[in-house]
């Protein structure tokens, strides 16, 4: 699935003149740049003329922010640290480094705001989309103030474009370290394919840029073993981009990701996916009794350097925040397999059943790993394990409690097979997993290890795969066991020690 696409552009002389004009005018308009504008701003694909113009303003603002001292809430370091503090240190040490023993309003705000990324360290997956929407929106407002350009709208990186020149390719403007305008957008801590302008997903099986799975969801929140739209978007395309772009000291790791300017145009596109999902008729939760979490609030530093707070329910609409997008993702061409929310909730309560499990946790390394799923004693015996036509429930392969001691830096590809010797062919391919939000790290609580990583699991609907397997010649053992093969999509980082604590086959 793809949306509207445009050809790559470079900065024109007109845009360069506008940029220099903006730099010269910034001190004159600083005082009124913070004023709200009545018109709705339009966020554009950064490959279009309008998007490229905004990208130049983004670069201009970033350069000014990098020159600010770190105690300034509008500084680039502050924006980075809002997501997560430098992984080489921790929040406590960084606060002490910046302020020493001096107590200031900015220090108090930093202690409240830094390290608050959601939901990469135990928070609810429902928080992922609204927190990042707030984060990008605040940066957008800061850029307006810093540059004096009150019409600035954050452009997005359209990595799902149908154009092969753009699909999965880091934009040229982020790969020019010596460019006088865009050089500030370059970061060396990206994988070679990313900074060399090659499609970051080209060496992976399947299509890692495809978002049909997420866009087919009909429920915002996860119910039982069925991931909702928010969690699915987070764990699929969002995590894949981070993993395939950055190394373990860049976009590929939570503590460093916010320091790459590519982060914000990536998350602008993630936000566009959410806006598209809503535009396609899907609803965000509105019942605060059933969903009390929508009343929870996040805290950020605004364009004035002051404390800003906003509830989740007031982050559900991009239009209410004053912006829109130039193009939206259409509904996927395939029919969604997820039942309606009400049906899903009922099934989760009355019909979810674990039918097979792996005995031991799965340790992942540089070689393929195979794990046996054995039928549980209380599970109904069928001709094909996990496939039961006696009711309308579907079958999910669920991988839970992913952990890593550091980012592996690769995607892992999952296959469901009839035997341990079966090959990794397309008929057995389930999907891929990443460990972007599964690394143990300090999160402001004083402990070096997260005691919980939240809803850190993957759930794949394998009903169709099992149906296809049942039609092919196979061993009779498939009544009692199946095999999951997990294959790294590259060479993992040494010492990552990635693990999946639990692998189950669940009917729901």
Secondary structure, DSSP 8 states (H G I E B T S, - for coil): ------------HHHHHHHHHHHHHHHHHTTTTTS--SS-EEE-BTTSHHHHHHHHHHHHHHHHHHTS-TTSTTSHHHHHHHH---TTS-HHHHHHHHHTT---HHHHHHHHHTT--SSSSSS-TTHHHHHHHHHHHHHHHHHHHHH--TT----B--TT-SSTTTTT---GGGS-TT-TTTGGG--S-B-HHHHTT--TTTTSSS-TT--HHHHT---SS-BTTB--HHHHHIIIIIHHHHHHHB-TTTTTSHHHHTTSTHHHHHHHHHHHHHHHHHHTT------TTT-GGGG-EEEEE-TTS-EEEEEGGGGS-TGGGTEEES------SS---S--HHHHHHHHHHT-EEEEE-SS-EE--SS-EEEEEEE-TTS---SBTTB-TTSS--EEEEEEEEEBSS---S-EEEEEESSTT----GGGEEEEE--TT-B----SSS-SS-S--SS-EEEEE-HHHHHHHHTS---GGGGTEEEEEEEESS---TT---EEEEEEEEE-
